Amino acid sequence: MSLGSMLRYAERNIEKFIILVSYTSMAGIIFVEVIRRFFFNEQAPWSTTIPIYLFLWLTWMGASYNTLRRSHLRFSEVRERMPYQGQFICLILDAVCWFVMGAIVIYYSVEQVYISYDNFAIVQGTDDVMQWWFYLATPLAWALILIRVIQNLRKDVDDFRNGRSLTTQAALFD
């Protein structure tokens, strides 16, 4: 397997990997701590906060994954009834909206990460787990969302130029 194919595989599956790790970690922590609480009357003090912070990684990477699949925030029923040029204009408008929203989210979430970093904010119930590690999920995932939007837009422009049908609906299974 060449380095290029490994990088393409990682690029296509980064969200799935992070979602799997986050969800498994959340479920594992919650399961173990519920057992510990009910059977042994003890619980790790961080067991209620870490899963909440892991949820940030899970949700934002899920948004990126669904943007890649074109199943995030879609109005495909309306678009399929539009003329070909109207569908393309809507896809361009989608990309513009994504970029405006992405710029706003990245700007303010980087500020939040910096504030947490600068203040040495520690996750409640821990001694050395930094909050900014979890808050970093938002700007990183939104940067990935914008990369996915660019990838989709490039395909849309290519399809439009070549007269192929535009992707207005996500595949049910991949």
C-alpha positions in Angstrom: 0.0 0.0 0.0 1.5 3.3 -1.1 1.7 6.4 1.1 -0.7 8.2 -1.3 -3.3 5.5 -0.9 -2.9 5.5 2.9 -3.4 9.3 3.0 -6.5 9.1 0.8 -7.9 6.3 3.0 -7.2 8.4 6.1 -8.7 11.5 4.5 -11.9 9.6 3.6 -12.2 8.0 7.1 -10.9 10.5 9.6 -14.4 11.5 10.8 -15.4 7.8 11.2 -12.3 7.1 13.3 -12.8 10.0 15.6 -16.5 9.3 15.9 -15.8 5.7 16.8 -13.1 6.6 19.4 -15.3 9.3 21.0 -18.4 7.2 21.1 -16.6 4.1 22.4 -14.8 6.1 25.1 -18.0 7.8 26.2 -19.9 4.6 26.4 -17.1 2.8 28.1 -16.7 5.5 30.8 -20.4 5.7 31.4 -20.8 1.9 31.6 -17.9 1.3 33.9 -18.8 4.2 36.2 -22.5 3.2 36.5 -21.3 -0.3 37.5 -18.8 1.1 40.0 -21.4 3.5 41.4 -24.2 0.9 42.0 -22.1 -2.1 43.0 -19.1 -0.5 44.8 -20.5 2.9 45.9 -17.6 4.7 44.3 -17.2 6.8 41.1 -14.4 8.7 39.5 -14.9 12.4 39.9 -14.3 13.1 36.2 -16.7 10.4 34.9 -19.5 12.8 34.4 -17.5 15.6 32.7 -15.2 13.7 30.3 -18.1 12.1 28.4 -19.7 15.5 27.9 -16.5 16.9 26.5 -16.0 13.8 24.2 -19.5 14.6 22.9 -18.0 17.7 21.3 -15.7 15.6 19.2 -18.5 13.2 18.4 -21.0 15.8 17.2 -18.7 18.1 15.2 -17.1 15.2 13.5 -20.5 13.8 12.7 -21.4 17.1 11.1 -18.3 16.9 9.0 -19.0 13.3 8.0 -22.5 14.2 7.0 -21.3 17.2 5.0 -19.0 14.8 3.1 -22.0 12.5 2.5 -24.2 15.4 1.5 -26.7 14.5 4.1 -26.3 17.4 6.5 -28.8 20.3 6.2 -30.3 19.4 2.8 -33.5 20.4 1.0 -33.3 17.8 -1.7 -37.0 17.5 -2.3 -37.3 21.1 -3.4 -34.0 21.0 -5.4 -34.9 18.0 -7.5 -37.9 19.9 -8.9 -35.8 22.9 -9.9 -34.3 23.3 -13.3 -30.7 22.3 -13.8 -29.2 25.8 -13.5 -31.3 26.4 -10.4 -30.0 23.3 -8.8 -26.4 24.5 -9.5 -27.1 28.0 -8.2 -28.5 26.5 -5.0 -25.4 24.3 -4.6 -23.2 27.4 -5.0 -25.4 29.3 -2.4 -25.0 26.3 0.0 -21.2 26.6 -0.3 -21.3 30.3 0.3 -23.6 29.9 3.4 -21.3 27.1 4.7 -18.2 29.4 4.4 -19.9 32.3 6.1 -21.1 30.2 8.9 -17.7 28.3 9.1 -15.8 31.6 9.3 -18.0 32.8 12.2 -17.7 29.5 14.1 -14.0 29.1 13.6 -13.3 32.7 14.6 -15.2 32.5 17.9 -14.3 28.9 18.8 -10.6 29.6 18.3 -11.0 32.5 20.7 -12.7 30.1 23.2 -9.9 27.5 22.8 -7.3 30.3 23.4 -9.1 31.5 26.5 -9.2 28.0 28.0 -5.5 27.5 27.1 -4.4 30.8 28.4 -6.3 30.3 31.7 -5.1 26.8 32.2 -8.7 25.6 32.5 -8.8 22.0 33.7 -11.6 19.6 33.3 -13.6 19.3 36.5 -12.7 16.3 38.6 -9.2 15.9 37.1 -5.8 17.2 38.0 -4.2 17.7 34.6 -6.7 17.2 31.7 -7.0 20.5 29.9 -10.4 21.8 28.7 -8.9 23.3 25.5 -8.1 19.8 24.2 -11.8 19.2 24.0 -12.8 22.7 22.8 -10.3 22.3 20.0 -12.9 19.9 18.4 -15.0 22.8 17.2 -12.5 24.8 15.1 -10.8 21.6 13.8 -14.1 20.0 12.8 -15.4 23.2 11.2 -12.1 23.4 9.2 -12.7 19.9 8.1 -16.4 20.8 7.2 -15.1 23.6 5.0 -12.7 21.2 3.3 -15.6 18.8 2.6 -17.6 21.7 1.2 -14.8 22.6 -1.1 -14.5 18.9 -2.2 -18.3 18.8 -2.9 -18.3 22.1 -4.7 -15.4 21.0 -7.0 -17.4 17.9 -7.9 -20.5 20.0 -8.5 -18.7 22.5 -10.7 -17.2 19.6 -12.7 -20.6 17.9 -13.0 -22.2 21.1 -14.1 -19.5 21.8 -16.7 -19.8 18.3 -18.1 -23.6 18.3 -18.1 -23.9 15.4 -15.6 -26.7 15.3 -13.1 -26.0 17.2 -9.9 -25.9 15.3 -6.6 -28.9 16.7 -4.7 -29.5 13.8 -2.5 -27.2 11.7 -0.3 -26.9 8.0 -0.7 -28.8 6.1 1.9 -25.9 3.7 2.6 -22.2 4.0 1.9 
